[in-house]
Amino acid sequence: MIYYLKLQITLIFRYLRDFGIQPVVGVILGAGVFVFLSLLLFQKTEAAIFIYCFAALSFTFHLSETSRNYFLKSVFTNKQYLQVRILENMLIISPFILIINLKEYYIYAVGLLAASVLLSLNHRRQMIHFTIPTPFGRWPFELVTGFRQSYPLILFLWFTALMSLVYHNFNLGLVTLLILYMFCSFFFMYVENEYFVWIYNLTPKKFLLKKIITSYLGATLISAPVITILIIGFSGQLPIIFAGVVAGLLLQSLMILTKYSVYPEKMNLPQILLLTISFMFPPLLLAVIPFFYIQSVKKLSEILK
């Protein structure tokens, strides 16, 4: 079991090196960003504790993937398997519990700890006995896969938007909309095999346009409940709601263009830093998007001719 955990740490460090980040620097930087975003969340909204707990559990939920747990069961005894799963979940939620305790939400810390232990006792197939339906049956794989992997978070964000209406908190609803668009943009981070690009009988420009429009339609469909709630509850804020939608769509464009600007390689540190800065300061999108568009066309020209 100890060897398995050491192997996971080695893989994480290797992943950081692939992005050009020294592991020690990456850990320190990641911890700093985590603390900063956590404190900012608790400062900006009263619903922070609910968003925080759900975010922590969403990370542990991904560890319950069926094939992954079948592999663990084939390697470890039942006792070792449970120990590994509980320890994994505890390690994932420990930073969240630390912040929650610092904010003196002790009951929520205990509840989060108990929930993570319960989640470690089941893998996804045991918890879900049906295929999650999606509105993207004939759409590209990014939307289907992304929706099924993120549907608990999507449902929670819909609920958060509803709470913004109940408590007349427009800022909470607007932030929820932007977060939803941001997560939808993450659906397109996966780097597919070159074959799945080559099969498109399109020029690079038309290929990018097709991908971007598809992402627009998918993200807007997923965000429609939140947009509807904001329009109904805050009709006097229509210009700001519209600006939020536009910013969300620009995020979709940036993610796709960033991915294909280095395709078929994975995004490296400079691209990730630029993405992060753009997410934090949306006006930068207008300057960054044209640059990545030019780079994407050049890269795709080697595959789509």
C-alpha positions, 0 to 999 in steps of 0.5 A: 500500500505504501508503495502504491502511494509513493507511486502516485506521488511519483506520477504527480511529480513526473506530470509537473516536470512534463509541464516544466514545473519543478515538483517542489515549486509546483507544490508550494505554488499550488498550496498558495493558490489553493489558500488564496482562492479558498479565502477569497471564496469565503470572503465573497459569499455566504454560501462559501461553505456549501460550495467548498464542501461540494468541491471537496467531495467532487474530487473524491468522487472522481476517485470512485471511477469503476475501472480504476477501482477494479484495478485496485481490487485486483492488486490489493486484498479487500482490507488493503483496498479499503485502507487505500481508498479511505487514505486517498479520500482523506488526503484529498479532503485534508486541505479543505478540512484545514481551511474549514476548521480555520473558519470555525465550521467544525460541524461541516468539517466532521460531516465532510470527513464522514462523507469522504469515508462513506464515498471510499466504501463504494465505487461508482457503479455501486452508487449509480446503476444507470447510464447518466442521460445527456442531451448530447447523444450525437454530439462530439465526445467532449460534451458527453464525457464532460457532462457525465463526469461533472454532472454532480457539480453541474446540478449543484451549480444549478441549485446555487443559482436557485439559492441566489434567486431565493436570497436575492444575491445577484453576485452569487448567481453571476459567479455561478454562471461564470464558474459553470462556463469555466467548467464547460470549457474544461471539457475540451482540455482532453487531447484526442488522438490525431486520427479524430482530427484528421477525419474531419474534411475541413480546413483548419479555420473551419475545424476550429470554427466547428469546435468553437460553435459546438462548445458554445451550443453545449455550454449554453445548453448546460448554462440555460437554467442559470441564465433563465434564473438570472433573467427572471430574478434580476431583470434589471441586470440584463446587460451584466448577465449578457456580459457574463454570457459573452465572457463565458463564451470567450472562455470556451474559445480560449480553451479550444484555441489554447489546446490546438495551439500546441496540438498534438502535445499537451498544454505546457506551463506558459499556456496554463499560466496565460489561461489562468490569468485570462480566467481571472481577468476576462478583458484579456481574452480579447487580446489573447484569443487572436494569438492562440488562433494564429498558432492553432491554425499553424498547428492544424495545418500539419494535419488538416490539408 
